[in-house]
């Protein structure tokens, strides 16, 4: 599967996806593009777009897109490292046009820096968002 990381997704995250062809917005020469223009370039050229931007789904019309989008809860490496299984599951469960969110660990769990997070689990619903 061809996967592309947004600008703020830590590059070491690719190690969680060894069976996939992973690149980044910067490596593809798309750094600094606005979200709408970026999505136009990615759609049809990549199967999955991984990002940490929680506003994309509210700012862009995602209906009719074929790229699957996976939203991470943060770009903080200690948190993402603890979510490696959930991130890999989100990629495995992505289907064309889906919008999946990986959520932070439940309250009481901490990342390596001792920070607490509030919402458990992962939402891997394959439904498209229609605006």
Secondary structure, DSSP 8 states (H G I E B T S, - for coil): -EEEE-TTS-GGGGGG-TTSEEEETTTTT-TT--HHHHHHHHBTTBSEEEE--TTHHHHS--TT--SEEEE-S---HHHHHHTHHHHHHHHHH--TT-EEEE----TT-B-TT--B----SEE--------
